[in-house]
């Protein structure tokens, strides 16, 4: 299937219509929404929303690294 401008616009319009019907796209925007990003309709903190806990994983990885080094030292002393 070869895409031209008309087909691409039609596909985008169809997808937008589907998202609006599911309520995933808001039709209301706040005034001057392009000015800075602080006043957009859907402000989402993706790190909180996705449950990303990088610092907790970093602490666990560091602790495991320390244990691995201790184990390596202990094994090399026994040999």
Secondary structure, 3 states (H helix, E strand, C coil): CCCCHHHHHHHHHHHHHHHHHHCCCCCCCCCCCCCCCCCCCCCCCHHHHCCCCHHHHHHHHHHHHHHHHHHHHHHHHHC
